[in-house]
Amino acid sequence: MLTIRNIHACVGEKEILRGLNLEVAPGEVHAIMGPNGSGKSTLAHLLAGRESVHVTSGEILYQGKDLLSLNPEERARAGLFLGFQYPIEIPGVGNAYFLKAALNSIRKAKGLPELDAFDFLELVKRKMKLVELDPKFLERPVNQGFSGGEKKRNEIFQMAVLEPTLAILDETDSGLDIDALKVVAGGVNSMRARDRSIIVITHYQRLLDYIVPDHVHVLSGGRIVRSGGKELARSLEESGYEAAHRKVSEGVLG
Amino acid sequence: MKVVSHAIRELTDREYPYGFVTEIESESVPRGLNEDVIRAISRIKGEPEFMLEWRLKAFRHWLTLKEPRWPNVQFATIDYQDIIYYSAPKTNLPGTSGAEATIEEVDPELRAMFGKLGIPLEEQKRLTGVAVDAIVDSASVATTFKKKLGELGIIFCSFSAALREHPELVMKYLGSVVPYTDNFFAALNSAVFSDGSFCFIPKGVRCPMELSTYFRINAADTGQFERTLIVAEEGASVSYLEGCTAPMRDRNQLHAAVVELVALDDASIKYSTVQNWYPGDKEGKGGIYNFVTKRGKCKGARSKISWTQVETGSAITWKYPGVVLEGDDSVGEFYSVALTHNFQQADTGTKMVHLGKRTRSTIISKGISAGHGQNTYRGLVSVQRNATDSRNFSQCDSLLIGNRCGAHTIPYIEVKNRSSQLEHEASTSKISEDQLFYAKQRGIAGEDAISMIVNGFCKDVFRKLPMEFAVEAQKLLEVSLEGSVG
C-alpha cells in the first residue's frame, strides 16, 4: 500500500524528516507516536502533498506508484485522505456542497458516474449517523462556527463519505473529551477494511485504547526510532518517549 | 461542480469571449465635440426642440466642469475631442433609424451578432419571458414584446422612440433624478446621449415579465453614452435587467451612461446589472472606462428601489448607484459584487440619501480583488434632519486572492437627527493557502476551489438576482477569475 524509503524533507530551511522508513500493508492500522516537534504533522502533510514540505531525498510508493509526482488533488482522487489536525474553515461554502464536489471529483477520476443530489443526500445521512452528526450540519459553512469536537467529527464524517484507500489521521484525538473520542474512534473502526489502510498519528496512548493498531511506531528526531505491536504504546505511556529514544540510541551505538 | 469545471475548461483559451467585432455599416458624426456635433445628433434623431435646448445647456455647463480626480483609480488623460460621439448601425430602410426597425427588418448581421452573444431577438424563440431592448453603439436596434406590454399600458421602447411618441413623459421626468449639473460625466452624457431605454409602468400595473436592455459597443473609437429612464407610477412594479459587452480593442473606450429611476407612492423598481465590458488584456492594455451615474428617487411614500450589480468587466469602473429616499417609509437597497483582476480598477459603491421619515436602506457590498486589481468601496449614507426614525444597515466585505491586489473601504456617514439608527460592518479576508490545500486534499482542483469560495462569498448578492442572471453572474465570475491561482 505505502512504502516510504529513507525520506529526508525540509520545511523552510529546517530539515524535519531525516531518513524515515515505513511500510504499510493493505488492511493494516499503524499508529505513529512521538513527542511534539518530532515530525509527525510534517509526515502527514508530506504524504498529502503540502507544498511547504520539500523532499530532499528518498522515495515514496503508493500502490506501487511514485506518490511524490502527484499533486494534492491527484493524491486525493487516488484514495489518499488526510484528517486534519486543525480543520480549515471555508466561510460561505456549505458543508454538503463542498463534500458533494469532493466526492464527485473523486468518483469522476475513478470513472464512476457522479452522484445526483438525491443519492448524495441519502448517502450522507447514512454516514452522519456513524459519527452522530446532526443533519443540520450539512447546510452550515465548512467548519465555520464548529466546536473543536465537531470539526474532528466532521473530518471522520468526510472520510466515511469519501471512502479512502489510505487514511492519515493527524491528531484526530486532540481537543476531544472522552465521549467525543469514543464516537470518533467508533467511526474510524467502522471504516477498517481489508483493502483500506489507516495511519493514526497521535501524541497520546489514550486514542489507541479505542482504535487498536496492528503496529506502533515511535517517531523522534525525524526518524522512526522504534516499532512494535500494540503493547509498545502502553509501555511508552509508562516510560515516556525519552526512555524509548534512549534505549534505541544505545542499541545503535552498542 | 460539473457545470463549474466544464465552464472553466471551455473558456480557458478564450479569455474575453465577447471580444469579436461585427462588420456592420454604421453612420457616425465627425470625431470631436462641439455644438455642431450636438445639433447633428439631435437632427439625425429627429428630436423635439426642447431636447436640443437641454443638450446645449448641458454642453455649456460641461465646458465649465473639470474631470473628477477623487476616485481611487489611475488613468491617462482622456482626449474628449478624439472620441466619436455618435455611431449607429445603418439600416437598409430609407428614412428610418435603427430604433424603428421591427425584428424582421433588423440587419441579419446584427441579428447574428446578438445570437452570438446568446441574445436571440426573434420573439418566438424567447421562452424565458424577458423583453429585450438591444442597443448597439449608439442606437437601439430592436425591442421585443412591445405589443404584449402595450396591452397593459406599459411603455418599453428606445429613448429615441419615447421622445417621438411620448415627449411629455420624457420632458416631465428627464433630469429629475440626475440633473445635467450633477457631475462631469452626467453633463457630458446629457449633451451627447444617443439612445437608451425608456420604460413607463402605469398606475397599479405589475409588469408581468423582466424587462431587459442589452448594450453592445461595436464601432472603434466611439464612446457609448446611453440614457435609461424608468418610471413606475403609483403601485406599479417592475424588474429590469441590464447586460453589457464590447469587442476587444487596444485603445480605451469611454462609456458614460446615466440611469434615472422614479418610483411614485407604493411603487417598486428592481434594477439588476451584469456588467461585462471588455476589461483590457493581461498587461492592462485597452478596456472600457465605465463612468456611470445611476440614481433612483423614491419619490412617493412606501416606494422601493433596489439596485443589484455584478461588476466584472471594464478597465475602470466608477459608479455609485444610489437612492434618494424622499417619500416617507420608502426603502432603498444596494447589493453589489465587484471583481477586479489583472490591472482592473473599481471605485464603486452607493449613495443612500434619507429625506423622508422612517426611511430604510440596506447596503451589501462584496469586493473581490485578484492579480493586480484594485477595488474600492465608496459609499455615502446621509440621514437628513427630517428623516426621523430612519435606519441603515451597511455591510462591506472584501476578499483578496493573491498578494499583489488591493481592497479599500471608504464609507461616508452623516446623520442629522437623533432618532435614526445606522449600522456598519466591514471585513477583509483572503483566500488562504490553507483553504486551497484543504479543498485540494479532498480532490477539488484549485480553480474550482477558488470559484467555490468566491461564490460562497457573493451568495448574499447572487440571491437577489433573477434566477437566470444569477447563473450568468456565477459563470462570469469563474471566467473572470481565470488564471488567478498562481
Interface residues (C-beta under 8 A of the other chain):
Chain A: A48 G49 R50 E51 N71 P72 E73 R75 A76 R77 F81 L82 F84 P87 I88 E89 I90 P91 G92 V93 G94 Y97 F98 L99 K100 A101 A102 L103 N104 S105 I106 A109 E114 P141 Q158 L162
Chain B: M1 K2 S429 S432 E433 D434 Q435 F437 Y438 A439 K440 Q441 R442 G443 I444 A445 G446 D448 M452 I453 N455 G456 F457 C458 K459
